[in-house]
Amino acid sequence: MAITNGCFDLLHRGHVEYLSRARALGARLLVAVNSDASVSRIKGPTRPVVKEGDRAYMLASLEAVDSVVVFDTPTALDLLKVLVPDLYVKGGDYTVDTLVREEYEFLTSAGCRVELLPLVAGFSTTDVIKQVKGD
């Protein structure tokens, strides 16, 4: 099983392409989605734009996604410890050095492969928000 996690606020083409590539690497793909409270702690009080139930529903509707879970902790470490995936996938905005250290250390010690996929150029939630606001 492959796992990825993130906010996935304002689902866009970059997310969909990323999830399709992540799914192609594993037999199944589980997407762990930050709760609304977690997104606000990470991104600030104006986020998320889309509520967690709606984000989870849209993600679960994608062909590439086999299941979705919402988590409320500051990191996905507790969930990863329960599920112990074969493969952990993150986007190219991360490097091995910028991954959550505790997550990375647990996953590699458990024999999990970590893959960093390149970003889809020209797509980011922050850019979409700026465009909508006219910034």
N, C-alpha and C positions, 0 to 999 in steps of 0.2 A: 504494500500500500504506500502511496505517495501522499504527503501532506504539504500544504502550503498554508500560510496564514497572513492576514492583513486586514486593513480597514475596508477596502473595496467600496469606498464612498463614491458616489456618482460613477457607476459602472460604465466603462468606455471600451473602445476597440483594443486599446493596449492591454486592458485586463483580460479580455476575451482571448486574444492571441496568446498571452502569457499562460492562461489556464489551459488552453489547447495544447501548447507545447509541454506543459507540466504533465498533463494527462498522458501524453504520448510516451513519457518516460516510465510510467508505472502501470500496473494492472488495474488500479482504481485510484481515484483522486478524492481526497477529503480536503475541504476548504474550511479552515478555522477562521471565523470572522470576529473581529473585536466588537464588543458590545458598544452601545452608544456612550456609556460612561467611560469606557476605556478609550474610545476615539477622542472624546473631549479632553481627557487627561493628556493624550499624545499630541493632538492637533490644535487644541485650544477650544474656547467656549462657543465658537460659531460652527463647530463641526460635531457630529456628522451632519451633512445636508440631508441624507437619506437615512431613515430609521433602520435599526438592526433587523427587524422582521422583514422589511422590504428588501434590504440588501441580501439577506439570507435566501429569501424567496427567488430573487432574480438569479443569484448564483446557482441555486439548486435547479433552476430551469435550463441551465446551459448543458448542452450535450456532453461536454468534457468533464463535468462535475458529477461525481457519484453520490456525495453526501456533504452536508454542511453542518457545522456546529458553531454556536456563538459562545465566546468565552469572555469573562469579565475581569480576569486577572491582568496585572500589568504586562506580563509576557505569556507566551503559550507554554511555558515550561511544565506546568502541572499537567496539562492536557497531553503533551508529548511524552511525559513519563508514564501516563496510563496507556497510551496507544502504541508507543515505541514503533514508529514507522520504519520501513525499509529505506525510504527515500524522503528527504526533506528538500523542498524547492523554494527558492526565493528569487526575486527579480534582481536584475543587474544594477539596481541602485544600491545594492549591498555588496560588500566584499567579505571575505572570511574574517577580516579584522573588525568590520562594523556589525556583524551579526550579534545578537544578544549572546554574550559570552557563555552564560550558564546553559542556554539552550544548545549552543554549538558543542560545548564540552560534554554535555549529557549525550547528545545524539551520536557524536563520534565514538564515545566510549561504549555505546550500545551497539556499535557496528552499523549505524545508519549512514548511508551515502548522502552527502550534501551537494546539491547542484545549484549553481547560480546562473539563471538564464538572462540573456541580454534584454535590455529594455526595448520596447517597440518605440522607435523614434517618433517624436511629435505628439505623444499622448501622455498626459498626466492629469490627475484630478485637480491639482493646484492650478495648472494652466487652464483647465476648463472653467474653474471658478473665476479666475481672473478675466477670462473672455466674457463670461456672462455679466460680470460686474462692470465691464468696460475699462478695466485697468490696463 
